[in-house]
Protein backbone atom coordinates (compact mmCIF):
# COMPACT_ATOMS: atom_id res chain seq x y z
CA UNK A 1 0.00 0.00 0.00
CA UNK A 2 2.93 2.23 0.70
CA UNK A 3 4.24 2.76 -2.79
CA UNK A 4 0.84 4.05 -3.85
CA UNK A 5 0.24 6.18 -0.79
CA UNK A 6 3.54 7.89 -1.41
CA UNK A 7 3.09 8.50 -5.13
CA UNK A 8 2.67 12.24 -5.30
CA UNK A 9 2.35 12.89 -9.04
CA UNK A 10 -0.92 12.73 -10.91
CA UNK A 11 -1.33 9.76 -13.22
CA UNK A 12 -0.30 10.44 -16.78
CA UNK A 13 0.84 8.75 -19.93
CA UNK A 14 4.36 8.48 -18.62
CA UNK A 15 3.25 6.09 -15.91
CA UNK A 16 1.62 3.74 -18.36
CA UNK A 17 4.97 3.28 -20.04
CA UNK A 18 6.61 2.42 -16.75
CA UNK A 19 7.07 -1.27 -16.21
CA UNK A 20 4.45 -2.92 -14.08
CA UNK A 21 5.07 -6.28 -12.44
CA UNK A 22 3.71 -9.15 -14.50
CA UNK A 23 1.45 -10.52 -11.80
CA UNK A 24 -0.33 -7.17 -11.35
CA UNK A 25 -0.84 -6.98 -15.11
CA UNK A 26 -2.32 -10.48 -15.17
CA UNK A 27 -4.65 -9.61 -12.28
CA UNK A 28 -5.83 -6.40 -13.94
CA UNK A 29 -6.61 -8.21 -17.18
CA UNK A 30 -8.48 -10.94 -15.31
CA UNK A 31 -10.47 -8.38 -13.32
CA UNK A 32 -11.39 -6.50 -16.49
CA UNK A 33 -12.59 -9.63 -18.28
CA UNK A 34 -14.07 -11.69 -15.42
CA UNK A 35 -15.14 -8.94 -12.96
CA UNK A 36 -13.77 -11.01 -10.12
CA UNK A 37 -10.54 -12.09 -8.45
CA UNK A 38 -9.86 -14.39 -5.56
CA UNK A 39 -9.05 -12.89 -2.17
CA UNK A 40 -5.32 -13.24 -2.70
CA UNK A 41 -5.61 -11.50 -6.05
CA UNK A 42 -7.33 -8.45 -4.56
CA UNK A 43 -4.84 -8.32 -1.71
CA UNK A 44 -1.86 -8.54 -4.04
CA UNK A 45 -3.20 -5.84 -6.34
CA UNK A 46 -3.72 -3.45 -3.41
CA UNK A 47 -0.49 -4.27 -1.61
CA UNK A 48 1.64 -3.86 -4.75
CA UNK A 49 -0.20 -0.96 -6.31
CA UNK A 50 1.81 1.97 -7.57
CA UNK A 51 0.93 4.81 -9.93
CA UNK A 52 1.33 2.56 -12.98
CA UNK A 53 -1.14 0.00 -11.62
CA UNK A 54 -3.58 2.77 -10.65
CA UNK A 55 -3.38 4.36 -14.10
CA UNK A 56 -3.94 1.03 -15.86
CA UNK A 57 -6.94 0.21 -13.66
CA UNK A 58 -8.38 3.69 -14.23
CA UNK A 59 -8.16 3.26 -18.03
CA UNK A 60 -10.19 0.04 -17.81
CA UNK A 61 -12.64 1.49 -15.28
CA UNK A 62 -13.32 4.60 -17.34
CA UNK A 63 -13.90 2.48 -20.46
CA UNK A 64 -16.41 0.30 -18.60
CA UNK A 65 -18.18 3.30 -17.06
CA UNK A 66 -18.29 4.94 -20.50
CA UNK A 67 -20.11 1.87 -21.87
CA UNK A 68 -22.71 1.87 -19.11
CA UNK A 69 -23.23 5.57 -18.34
CA UNK A 70 -21.36 7.53 -21.03
CA UNK A 71 -20.00 10.79 -19.62
CA UNK A 72 -23.10 11.52 -17.53
CA UNK A 73 -22.57 12.25 -13.86
CA UNK A 74 -25.59 11.96 -11.54
CA UNK A 75 -26.18 14.45 -8.75
CA UNK A 76 -27.79 13.57 -5.41
CA UNK A 77 -29.04 16.39 -3.22
CA UNK A 78 -27.94 15.59 0.30
CA UNK A 79 -30.18 16.80 3.14
CA UNK A 80 -28.54 16.27 6.53
CA UNK A 81 -31.67 16.54 8.62
CA UNK A 82 -30.48 15.57 12.12
CA UNK A 83 -27.11 15.52 13.84
CA UNK A 84 -28.34 13.65 16.93
CA UNK A 85 -26.93 10.13 17.20
CA UNK A 86 -27.28 7.38 19.77
CA UNK A 87 -24.28 5.46 18.46
CA UNK A 88 -20.66 5.87 19.40
CA UNK A 89 -18.71 4.87 16.28
CA UNK A 90 -15.08 5.63 17.08
CA UNK A 91 -14.46 7.46 13.79
CA UNK A 92 -17.49 9.74 13.58
CA UNK A 93 -17.80 13.33 14.78
CA UNK A 94 -21.54 12.85 15.39
CA UNK A 95 -20.93 10.07 17.94
CA UNK A 96 -23.03 10.41 21.10
CA UNK A 97 -19.89 10.74 23.21
CA UNK A 98 -18.84 13.93 21.42
CA UNK A 99 -20.15 16.66 23.75
CA UNK A 100 -18.72 19.41 21.52
CA UNK A 101 -21.04 18.53 18.65
CA UNK A 102 -23.90 21.02 18.28
CA UNK A 103 -27.04 19.04 17.70
CA UNK A 104 -29.91 20.14 15.47
CA UNK A 105 -32.97 18.73 13.77
CA UNK A 106 -34.63 20.18 10.71
CA UNK A 107 -38.41 20.36 10.80
CA UNK A 108 -40.38 18.43 8.17
CA UNK A 109 -41.19 21.80 6.58
CA UNK A 110 -37.50 22.72 6.38
CA UNK A 111 -36.74 19.35 4.79
CA UNK A 112 -39.39 19.97 2.11
CA UNK A 113 -38.00 23.46 1.50
CA UNK A 114 -34.52 22.02 0.91
CA UNK A 115 -35.97 19.55 -1.54
CA UNK A 116 -38.02 22.25 -3.34
CA UNK A 117 -34.88 24.35 -3.74
CA UNK A 118 -33.02 21.28 -4.95
CA UNK A 119 -35.72 20.46 -7.48
CA UNK A 120 -35.47 23.95 -8.97
CA UNK A 121 -31.71 23.46 -9.25
CA UNK A 122 -32.15 20.23 -11.22
CA UNK A 123 -31.81 17.53 -8.55
CA UNK A 124 -33.97 14.45 -9.14
CA UNK A 125 -32.68 12.37 -6.23
CA UNK A 126 -32.80 13.46 -2.61
CA UNK A 127 -30.76 11.73 0.06
CA UNK A 128 -32.10 12.18 3.57
CA UNK A 129 -29.27 11.49 5.99
CA UNK A 130 -28.98 11.74 9.76
CA UNK A 131 -27.31 10.27 12.78
CA UNK A 132 -29.18 7.37 14.39
CA UNK A 133 -31.73 9.60 16.05
CA UNK A 134 -34.60 7.75 17.79
CA UNK A 135 -36.63 10.98 17.73
CA UNK A 136 -37.69 10.05 14.19
CA UNK A 137 -40.43 7.44 14.47
CA UNK A 138 -41.46 5.37 11.48
CA UNK A 139 -44.58 7.52 11.18
CA UNK A 140 -42.57 10.75 11.14
CA UNK A 141 -40.11 9.50 8.52
CA UNK A 142 -42.83 7.89 6.40
CA UNK A 143 -44.78 11.10 6.36
CA UNK A 144 -41.70 13.03 5.18
CA UNK A 145 -41.06 10.48 2.44
CA UNK A 146 -44.71 10.52 1.32
CA UNK A 147 -44.85 14.30 1.16
CA UNK A 148 -41.60 14.41 -0.79
CA UNK A 149 -42.85 11.85 -3.30
CA UNK A 150 -46.21 13.65 -3.61
CA UNK A 151 -44.56 16.97 -4.31
CA UNK A 152 -41.90 15.56 -6.63
CA UNK A 153 -43.19 12.30 -8.14
CA UNK A 154 -40.41 12.25 -10.73
CA UNK A 155 -37.72 12.08 -8.03
CA UNK A 156 -36.05 9.23 -6.19
CA UNK A 157 -35.81 9.32 -2.41
CA UNK A 158 -32.80 7.75 -0.73
CA UNK A 159 -32.63 7.23 3.02
CA UNK A 160 -29.44 7.04 5.05
CA UNK A 161 -30.59 6.85 8.65
CA UNK A 162 -28.74 3.81 9.93
CA UNK A 163 -29.87 0.52 11.43
CA UNK A 164 -33.60 0.05 12.03
CA UNK A 165 -35.93 -2.91 12.35
CA UNK A 166 -37.17 -4.89 9.35
CA UNK A 167 -40.67 -3.54 10.02
CA UNK A 168 -39.36 -0.01 9.96
CA UNK A 169 -37.55 -0.55 6.66
CA UNK A 170 -40.72 -2.15 5.24
CA UNK A 171 -42.84 0.84 6.27
CA UNK A 172 -40.33 3.27 4.74
CA UNK A 173 -40.31 1.32 1.49
CA UNK A 174 -44.12 1.26 1.43
CA UNK A 175 -44.11 5.02 1.98
CA UNK A 176 -42.18 5.38 -1.27
CA UNK A 177 -38.47 5.40 -0.38
CA UNK A 178 -36.57 3.99 -3.35
CA UNK A 179 -33.02 3.55 -2.12
CA UNK A 180 -31.12 3.07 1.13
CA UNK A 181 -27.50 3.81 1.98
CA UNK A 182 -26.00 1.85 4.85
CA UNK A 183 -22.27 1.51 4.54
CA UNK A 184 -21.07 -1.84 5.81
CA UNK A 185 -17.91 0.04 7.00
CA UNK A 186 -15.78 -3.13 6.77
CA UNK A 187 -16.61 -6.70 5.81
CA UNK A 188 -14.08 -8.10 8.27
CA UNK A 189 -15.74 -8.80 11.66
CA UNK A 190 -12.55 -8.17 13.69
CA UNK A 191 -11.95 -4.90 11.92
CA UNK A 192 -15.60 -3.97 12.50
CA UNK A 193 -15.03 -4.45 16.23
CA UNK A 194 -12.02 -2.13 16.06
CA UNK A 195 -14.17 0.67 14.62
CA UNK A 196 -17.28 0.31 16.76
CA UNK A 197 -18.13 -0.12 20.44
CA UNK A 198 -19.14 -3.61 21.61
CA UNK A 199 -22.81 -2.61 21.54
CA UNK A 200 -22.73 -2.48 17.75
CA UNK A 201 -22.62 -5.71 15.82
CA UNK A 202 -21.26 -6.71 12.46
CA UNK A 203 -23.94 -9.39 12.13
CA UNK A 204 -26.71 -6.88 12.68
CA UNK A 205 -25.28 -4.55 10.05
CA UNK A 206 -25.18 -7.41 7.52
CA UNK A 207 -28.69 -8.45 8.55
CA UNK A 208 -29.96 -4.91 7.87
CA UNK A 209 -28.40 -4.95 4.41
CA UNK A 210 -30.09 -8.28 3.63
CA UNK A 211 -33.46 -6.94 4.80
CA UNK A 212 -33.12 -3.80 2.71
CA UNK A 213 -32.39 -5.87 -0.36
CA UNK A 214 -35.28 -8.31 0.28
CA UNK A 215 -37.68 -5.41 0.71
CA UNK A 216 -36.86 -4.05 -2.73
CA UNK A 217 -34.65 -1.05 -1.98
CA UNK A 218 -31.75 -0.21 -4.24
CA UNK A 219 -29.03 -0.72 -1.64
CA UNK A 220 -25.81 1.19 -1.05
CA UNK A 221 -22.93 -0.30 0.92
CA UNK A 222 -19.50 1.21 1.40
CA UNK A 223 -16.51 1.84 3.58
CA UNK A 224 -13.90 4.38 4.52
CA UNK A 225 -10.47 4.07 2.95
CA UNK A 226 -7.61 4.14 5.44
CA UNK A 227 -9.71 3.61 8.56
CA UNK A 228 -7.64 2.55 11.59
CA UNK A 229 -6.82 -1.16 11.46
CA UNK A 230 -7.56 -1.47 7.75
CA UNK A 231 -5.06 -3.55 5.76
CA UNK A 232 -4.77 -4.86 2.22
CA UNK A 233 -6.26 -8.07 3.60
CA UNK A 234 -9.36 -6.43 5.10
CA UNK A 235 -9.83 -4.41 1.90
CA UNK A 236 -9.68 -7.65 -0.09
CA UNK A 237 -12.56 -8.91 2.08
CA UNK A 238 -14.49 -5.69 1.32
CA UNK A 239 -13.99 -6.21 -2.39
CA UNK A 240 -15.09 -9.84 -2.17
CA UNK A 241 -18.20 -8.64 -0.34
CA UNK A 242 -18.96 -6.12 -3.11
CA UNK A 243 -18.43 -8.87 -5.68
CA UNK A 244 -20.92 -11.12 -3.90
CA UNK A 245 -23.55 -8.59 -2.79
CA UNK A 246 -23.50 -6.57 -6.03
CA UNK A 247 -24.86 -3.41 -4.41
CA UNK A 248 -26.65 -0.85 -6.55
CA UNK A 249 -24.49 1.84 -4.90
CA UNK A 250 -21.13 1.81 -3.14
CA UNK A 251 -19.93 4.84 -1.17
CA UNK A 252 -16.23 4.95 -0.48
CA UNK A 253 -14.20 7.90 0.69
CA UNK A 254 -11.08 8.46 2.74
CA UNK A 255 -11.25 8.23 6.51
CA UNK A 256 -10.55 11.73 7.90
CA UNK A 257 -9.88 12.14 11.61
CA UNK A 258 -12.24 14.22 13.73
CA UNK A 259 -10.56 15.98 16.64
CA UNK A 260 -13.15 14.99 19.26
CA UNK A 261 -13.18 11.24 18.60
CA UNK A 262 -10.98 8.37 19.81
CA UNK A 263 -9.38 8.37 16.34
CA UNK A 264 -8.33 12.04 16.50
CA UNK A 265 -4.63 11.23 16.10
CA UNK A 266 -5.01 8.62 13.34
CA UNK A 267 -3.80 9.45 9.83
CA UNK A 268 -6.30 10.14 7.05
CA UNK A 269 -6.77 7.81 4.09
CA UNK A 270 -5.20 8.81 0.79
CA UNK A 271 -6.52 10.07 -2.51
CA UNK A 272 -4.44 7.51 -4.39
CA UNK A 273 -5.77 4.45 -2.57
CA UNK A 274 -9.35 5.73 -2.74
CA UNK A 275 -9.09 6.23 -6.51
CA UNK A 276 -7.51 2.79 -6.95
CA UNK A 277 -10.42 1.19 -5.09
CA UNK A 278 -12.99 3.18 -7.09
CA UNK A 279 -11.47 1.75 -10.27
CA UNK A 280 -11.46 -1.80 -8.91
CA UNK A 281 -15.07 -1.56 -7.72
CA UNK A 282 -16.21 -0.21 -11.12
CA UNK A 283 -14.57 -3.25 -12.74
CA UNK A 284 -16.09 -5.71 -10.25
CA UNK A 285 -19.62 -4.41 -10.83
CA UNK A 286 -19.90 -2.22 -13.96
CA UNK A 287 -23.40 -0.77 -13.30
CA UNK A 288 -22.62 0.27 -9.71
CA UNK A 289 -23.45 3.88 -8.81
CA UNK A 290 -20.22 5.16 -7.38
CA UNK A 291 -19.91 8.59 -5.78
CA UNK A 292 -16.85 10.79 -5.79
CA UNK A 293 -17.48 11.75 -2.17
CA UNK A 294 -17.27 14.98 -0.24
CA UNK A 295 -14.55 13.35 1.90
CA UNK A 296 -12.48 12.86 -1.27
CA UNK A 297 -13.01 16.53 -2.10
CA UNK A 298 -11.93 17.39 1.43
CA UNK A 299 -8.52 15.70 1.36
CA UNK A 300 -7.66 17.11 -2.07
CA UNK A 301 -9.00 20.18 -3.90
CA UNK A 302 -9.26 18.07 -7.07
CA UNK A 303 -10.46 14.97 -5.22
CA UNK A 304 -13.91 14.71 -6.77
CA UNK A 305 -12.58 15.22 -10.29
CA UNK A 306 -9.94 12.58 -9.64
CA UNK A 307 -12.63 10.22 -8.35
CA UNK A 308 -14.67 10.62 -11.55
CA UNK A 309 -11.51 10.07 -13.63
CA UNK A 310 -10.93 6.84 -11.70
CA UNK A 311 -14.42 5.49 -12.50
CA UNK A 312 -16.94 7.19 -10.20
CA UNK A 313 -20.17 8.59 -11.72
CA UNK A 314 -22.07 10.31 -8.90
CA UNK A 315 -21.60 13.47 -6.83
CA UNK A 316 -23.59 14.41 -3.74
CA UNK A 317 -23.70 18.16 -3.22
CA UNK A 318 -25.14 19.47 0.01
CA UNK A 319 -28.70 20.84 0.10
CA UNK A 320 -28.84 21.37 3.85
CA UNK A 321 -29.64 24.92 5.02
CA UNK A 322 -26.50 27.06 5.36
CA UNK A 323 -26.86 27.58 9.11
CA UNK A 324 -26.69 23.86 10.01
CA UNK A 325 -24.00 22.65 7.62
CA UNK A 326 -21.08 23.28 9.92
CA UNK A 327 -22.83 21.28 12.65
CA UNK A 328 -23.00 18.07 10.61
CA UNK A 329 -19.31 17.38 10.99
CA UNK A 330 -18.46 13.73 10.48
CA UNK A 331 -14.78 14.71 10.19
CA UNK A 332 -12.64 17.86 10.38
CA UNK A 333 -12.30 20.45 7.57
CA UNK A 334 -15.39 19.26 5.67
CA UNK A 335 -15.80 21.34 2.51
CA UNK A 336 -18.82 23.36 1.36
CA UNK A 337 -20.03 24.19 4.87
CA UNK A 338 -20.13 27.90 4.01
CA UNK A 339 -21.98 27.72 0.71
CA UNK A 340 -25.53 27.79 -0.57
CA UNK A 341 -27.20 24.92 -2.41
CA UNK A 342 -27.11 26.73 -5.74
CA UNK A 343 -23.40 27.46 -5.38
CA UNK A 344 -22.67 23.79 -4.72
CA UNK A 345 -24.56 22.57 -7.75
CA UNK A 346 -23.08 25.29 -9.97
CA UNK A 347 -19.56 24.66 -8.72
CA UNK A 348 -19.78 20.90 -9.24
CA UNK A 349 -21.39 21.33 -12.66
CA UNK A 350 -18.48 23.51 -13.75
CA UNK A 351 -15.95 21.10 -12.25
CA UNK A 352 -17.46 18.20 -14.20
CA UNK A 353 -17.49 20.15 -17.48
CA UNK A 354 -13.86 20.99 -16.82
CA UNK A 355 -12.94 17.30 -17.09
CA UNK A 356 -15.29 16.45 -19.98
CA UNK A 357 -18.32 15.18 -18.05
CA UNK A 358 -21.78 16.68 -17.50
CA UNK A 359 -24.04 16.79 -14.47
CA UNK A 360 -27.43 15.65 -15.74
CA UNK A 361 -30.98 16.38 -14.61
CA UNK A 362 -31.98 12.77 -14.00
CA UNK A 363 -32.98 10.36 -11.22
CA UNK A 364 -29.86 8.41 -12.08
CA UNK A 365 -31.26 4.93 -11.51
CA UNK A 366 -28.87 2.01 -11.61
CA UNK A 367 -28.39 0.61 -15.12
CA UNK A 368 -29.76 -2.89 -15.74
N1 LIG B 1 -26.13 7.37 10.58
C1 LIG B 1 -26.08 7.04 9.19
C2 LIG B 1 -25.21 8.01 8.42
C3 LIG B 1 -23.78 7.96 8.82
S1 LIG B 1 -22.72 9.18 8.14
C4 LIG B 1 -25.59 5.62 9.06
O1 LIG B 1 -25.22 5.04 10.06
O2 LIG B 1 -25.61 5.09 7.96
C5 LIG B 1 -22.30 8.44 6.61
C6 LIG B 1 -20.93 7.80 6.51
O3 LIG B 1 -19.91 8.74 6.78
C7 LIG B 1 -20.64 6.69 7.47
O4 LIG B 1 -21.23 5.50 7.05
C8 LIG B 1 -19.12 6.63 7.47
O5 LIG B 1 -18.62 5.65 6.58
C9 LIG B 1 -18.72 8.04 7.00
N2 LIG B 1 -17.90 8.70 8.03
C10 LIG B 1 -18.16 8.85 9.33
N3 LIG B 1 -17.11 9.41 9.98
C11 LIG B 1 -16.16 9.62 9.04
C12 LIG B 1 -14.83 10.14 9.08
N4 LIG B 1 -14.27 10.54 10.23
N5 LIG B 1 -14.14 10.21 7.92
C13 LIG B 1 -14.69 9.81 6.76
N6 LIG B 1 -15.93 9.29 6.67
C14 LIG B 1 -16.66 9.19 7.80
Boltz pocket constraint, residues with backbone or C-beta under 6 A from the ligand:
constraints:
  - pocket:
      binder: B
      contacts: [[A, 91], [A, 92], [A, 93], [A, 129], [A, 130], [A, 131], [A, 132], [A, 160], [A, 161], [A, 162], [A, 163], [A, 181], [A, 182], [A, 183], [A, 185], [A, 222], [A, 223], [A, 224], [A, 253], [A, 254], [A, 255], [A, 256], [A, 257], [A, 258], [A, 295], [A, 330], [A, 331]]
      max_distance: 6.0
